[in-house]
Amino acid sequence: MAKGKVILGLLAGAAAGAAAGILLAPGRGSETRKNLSERGRSAVDNLKGKVNDLVDTVADKYLAGNERNQGGSNSESGMERTRSTASRLAPGAPSTSSNSFR
């Protein structure tokens, strides 16, 4: 638990330092705003990709466990429920319904 707090503190400090460095760097305000906007979009896209990867991993593990326990009869509907829940949590994330089942 203490390691998690230390890591979280380091990440928060790094983010605050990066933000302060960008805001205090010499440059035109319009350039700084454009740079921040681009970095923000990039970070959001990266996060969406990671969320989709996590959803796929969880769904695959759910399917594997469900198939072992129930013979796979309800595994596809469980996958769709998992993806539906994930899409409500991250509504802007690209759809993962076109991925094939593994």
C-alpha positions in Angstrom: 0.0 0.0 0.0 2.8 2.4 0.8 4.5 1.7 -2.5 1.3 2.6 -4.4 1.1 6.0 -2.6 4.7 6.7 -3.4 4.3 5.9 -7.0 1.1 8.0 -7.2 2.9 10.9 -5.5 5.8 10.6 -8.0 3.4 10.5 -11.0 1.4 13.5 -9.6 4.6 15.4 -9.1 5.9 14.6 -12.6 2.6 15.8 -14.1 2.6 19.0 -12.1 6.2 19.6 -13.1 5.5 19.0 -16.7 2.5 21.4 -16.6 4.5 24.1 -14.8 7.4 23.7 -17.3 5.0 24.1 -20.3 3.2 27.1 -18.8 6.4 28.9 -17.7 8.4 28.2 -20.8 9.1 31.1 -23.0 6.8 31.1 -26.0 3.7 32.7 -27.4 0.5 31.9 -25.6 -1.2 30.7 -28.7 1.7 28.2 -29.3 1.5 27.0 -25.7 -2.2 26.5 -25.9 -1.9 24.6 -29.2 0.8 22.4 -27.7 -1.2 21.7 -24.6 -4.3 20.9 -26.7 -2.3 18.5 -28.9 -0.7 16.8 -25.9 -4.1 16.5 -24.2 -5.7 14.9 -27.2 -2.8 12.5 -27.5 -3.0 11.5 -23.9 -6.8 11.0 -24.2 -6.3 8.8 -27.3 -3.6 6.8 -25.5 -5.8 6.3 -22.5 -8.7 5.2 -24.7 -6.4 2.6 -26.3 -5.3 1.3 -23.0 -8.9 1.1 -21.7 -9.8 -0.9 -24.8 -6.9 -3.2 -24.3 -7.9 -3.7 -20.7 -11.5 -4.4 -21.7 -10.4 -6.9 -24.2 -8.1 -8.6 -21.7 -10.8 -8.8 -19.0 -13.4 -10.0 -21.6 -11.0 -12.7 -22.8 -10.3 -13.9 -19.2 -14.0 -13.8 -18.5 -14.7 -15.9 -21.5 -12.0 -18.4 -20.6 -13.3 -18.7 -17.1 -16.9 -18.9 -18.2 -16.2 -21.6 -20.7 -14.4 -23.6 -18.1 -17.2 -23.3 -15.6 -20.3 -23.5 -17.8 -19.2 -25.1 -21.0 -19.3 -21.8 -22.9 -23.1 -21.6 -23.4 -23.4 -18.0 -22.2 -19.9 -16.7 -22.9 -20.8 -14.5 -25.9 -23.6 -12.7 -24.1 -21.2 -12.2 -21.1 -18.7 -10.7 -23.5 -21.3 -8.3 -24.9 -22.3 -7.3 -21.3 -18.7 -6.7 -20.4 -18.1 -4.5 -23.5 -21.4 -2.7 -23.0 -20.4 -1.8 -19.5 -17.0 -0.7 -20.7 -18.5 1.5 -23.4 -20.7 3.3 -20.7 -17.6 3.9 -18.6 -15.5 5.2 -21.6 -18.2 6.5 -24.1 -15.7 8.1 -26.5 -13.6 4.9 -26.8 -13.6 3.1 -30.1 -15.9 0.1 -30.3 -14.3 -3.2 -29.6 -17.3 -5.2 -30.8 -15.6 -5.9 -34.2 -12.8 -7.8 -32.5 -12.8 -11.5 -33.0 -13.2 -13.8 -30.0 -10.0 -15.5 -28.9 
